[in-house]
């Protein structure tokens, strides 16, 4: 494999992840949350621990806090890496456009597949996500739990499709902008 092809593949992976996390961050910052949901988000940013939750619910939410912190750091790291690659090619505008176009195509395919899979099997996608990010298994709660009442499955279904939808819009705009 030649150097340019390797850079294109690596950039495409970084760009896909960056756009996905960017979409997540935008949707998270523009969503209207219930007061109980907002209390948890405030806690994640250093606020007080919401009251009334069971110990195992708090334990899971502490894990969520760490995952959210990791996504924030990952977003910044990916932004830096994408910027560095594009800056490296600043005098080669066509190469920049080629990289963005390739990254957009790969992102479109990846996010499109996730979107389709989630459309037909959201519960399976949700379970897979939790098994990856919370392998210790402390994320299963009865429907009557306060945590499930605060964060129902419908909330995650809605926000996931908003994130994927925004990501698809961004990717399609970038693809159009960088069209050869």
C-alpha positions as CSV (number, residue, x, y, z in Angstrom):
1,X,0.0,0.0,0.0
2,X,1.4,3.4,-0.9
3,X,1.8,6.3,1.5
4,X,-1.1,8.4,0.0
5,X,-3.6,5.5,0.2
6,X,-2.6,4.8,3.8
7,X,-3.0,8.4,4.8
8,X,-6.4,8.5,3.0
9,X,-7.6,5.4,4.9
10,X,-6.3,6.7,8.3
11,X,-7.8,10.1,7.6
12,X,-11.2,8.6,6.6
13,X,-11.4,6.6,9.9
14,X,-10.4,9.7,12.0
15,X,-12.8,11.9,10.0
16,X,-15.7,9.5,10.4
17,X,-15.2,9.3,14.2
18,X,-14.7,13.1,14.4
19,X,-18.0,13.8,12.5
20,X,-19.9,11.3,14.6
21,X,-18.7,12.8,17.9
22,X,-19.2,16.3,16.6
23,X,-22.8,15.4,15.7
24,X,-23.2,13.9,19.2
25,X,-21.9,17.1,20.8
26,X,-24.1,19.4,18.8
27,X,-27.2,17.3,19.5
28,X,-26.4,17.1,23.2
29,X,-25.9,20.8,23.4
30,X,-29.2,21.6,21.6
31,X,-31.5,19.1,23.2
32,X,-34.1,20.1,25.8
33,X,-33.8,17.9,28.8
34,X,-36.2,17.2,31.6
35,X,-35.1,18.7,35.0
36,X,-34.0,15.2,36.2
37,X,-32.0,14.6,33.1
38,X,-30.4,18.1,33.3
39,X,-29.5,17.4,37.0
40,X,-27.5,14.4,35.8
41,X,-25.8,16.4,33.0
42,X,-24.9,19.1,35.6
43,X,-23.5,16.3,37.8
44,X,-21.3,15.1,34.9
45,X,-19.9,18.6,34.7
46,X,-19.0,18.8,38.4
47,X,-22.4,19.6,39.9
48,X,-24.2,17.9,42.8
49,X,-25.2,14.3,42.7
50,X,-29.0,14.0,41.9
51,X,-30.9,12.6,44.9
52,X,-33.3,9.7,45.1
53,X,-31.4,7.2,43.0
54,X,-30.3,3.7,44.1
55,X,-26.6,2.9,44.6
56,X,-26.4,0.7,41.5
57,X,-28.0,3.5,39.4
58,X,-25.5,6.0,40.7
59,X,-22.7,3.5,40.0
60,X,-23.8,3.2,36.4
61,X,-24.1,7.0,36.0
62,X,-20.6,7.4,37.3
63,X,-19.5,5.1,34.5
64,X,-21.6,7.2,32.0
65,X,-19.8,10.3,33.4
66,X,-16.4,8.7,32.5
67,X,-17.6,7.6,29.0
68,X,-18.9,11.2,28.4
69,X,-15.6,12.6,29.6
70,X,-13.8,10.2,27.2
71,X,-15.9,11.3,24.3
72,X,-15.1,14.9,25.0
73,X,-11.3,14.2,25.0
74,X,-11.7,12.0,21.9
75,X,-13.5,14.7,20.1
76,X,-10.7,17.2,20.9
77,X,-8.0,14.7,19.9
78,X,-9.7,13.9,16.6
79,X,-10.2,17.6,15.9
80,X,-6.5,18.1,16.4
81,X,-5.5,15.1,14.2
82,X,-7.9,16.0,11.4
83,X,-6.7,19.6,11.5
84,X,-3.0,18.6,11.5
85,X,-3.5,16.4,8.4
86,X,-5.4,19.1,6.5
87,X,-2.9,21.7,7.6
88,X,-0.1,19.4,6.3
89,X,-1.8,19.6,2.9
90,X,-2.7,23.3,3.0
91,X,-0.7,24.0,-0.2
92,X,-2.4,21.1,-1.9
93,X,-6.0,22.2,-1.9
94,X,-7.0,19.3,-4.2
95,X,-5.5,16.8,-1.8
96,X,-7.4,18.4,1.1
97,X,-10.6,18.1,-0.9
98,X,-9.8,14.5,-1.8
99,X,-9.2,13.6,1.8
100,X,-12.5,15.2,3.0
101,X,-14.4,13.6,0.1
102,X,-13.0,10.2,0.9
103,X,-13.7,10.7,4.6
104,X,-17.2,11.8,3.8
105,X,-17.9,8.7,1.6
106,X,-16.6,6.4,4.3
107,X,-18.5,8.3,7.0
108,X,-21.7,8.1,4.8
109,X,-21.3,4.3,4.5
110,X,-20.5,3.7,8.2
111,X,-23.2,6.0,9.6
112,X,-25.7,4.8,6.9
113,X,-25.2,1.2,8.0
114,X,-25.6,2.2,11.7
115,X,-28.7,4.2,10.8
116,X,-30.3,1.3,8.9
117,X,-29.3,-1.2,11.6
118,X,-30.7,1.0,14.3
119,X,-33.9,1.7,12.3
120,X,-34.7,-2.0,12.3
121,X,-33.1,-3.2,15.5
122,X,-32.7,-0.2,17.9
123,X,-32.9,-2.4,21.0
124,X,-30.2,-4.6,19.7
125,X,-28.0,-1.6,18.8
126,X,-28.7,-0.1,22.3
127,X,-27.7,-3.4,23.9
128,X,-24.5,-3.7,21.7
129,X,-23.5,-0.1,22.6
130,X,-23.9,-0.8,26.3
131,X,-22.1,-4.1,26.1
132,X,-19.1,-2.3,24.5
133,X,-19.0,0.8,26.8
134,X,-20.3,-0.8,30.0
135,X,-18.9,-4.4,29.8
136,X,-19.2,-4.8,33.6
137,X,-22.9,-5.1,33.0
138,X,-24.2,-2.6,35.5
139,X,-26.6,-1.0,33.0
140,X,-29.7,-3.2,33.3
141,X,-32.5,-1.8,35.5
142,X,-36.1,-2.7,35.9
143,X,-38.6,-0.5,34.1
144,X,-39.8,0.8,37.4
145,X,-36.4,2.2,38.4
146,X,-36.0,5.9,38.8
147,X,-33.1,5.9,36.3
148,X,-35.2,4.2,33.6
149,X,-38.0,6.7,34.4
150,X,-35.5,9.5,34.0
151,X,-33.8,8.1,30.8
152,X,-36.4,6.0,29.0
153,X,-35.4,3.9,25.9
154,X,-37.5,6.3,23.8
155,X,-35.2,9.2,24.7
156,X,-32.2,7.2,23.5
157,X,-34.0,6.2,20.3
158,X,-34.9,9.8,19.5
159,X,-31.4,11.2,20.3
160,X,-29.6,8.5,18.4
161,X,-31.6,9.2,15.3
162,X,-31.0,12.9,15.7
163,X,-27.2,12.3,16.0
164,X,-27.1,10.0,13.0
165,X,-29.4,12.3,11.0
166,X,-27.3,15.4,11.7
167,X,-24.2,13.4,10.8
168,X,-25.7,12.3,7.5
169,X,-26.6,15.9,6.7
170,X,-23.0,17.1,7.5
171,X,-21.5,14.3,5.5
172,X,-23.7,15.0,2.5
173,X,-22.9,18.7,2.6
174,X,-19.1,18.0,2.8
175,X,-19.4,15.4,0.0
176,X,-21.2,18.0,-2.2
177,X,-18.6,20.7,-1.3
178,X,-15.7,18.5,-2.2
179,X,-17.2,16.8,-5.2
180,X,-14.5,16.1,-7.8
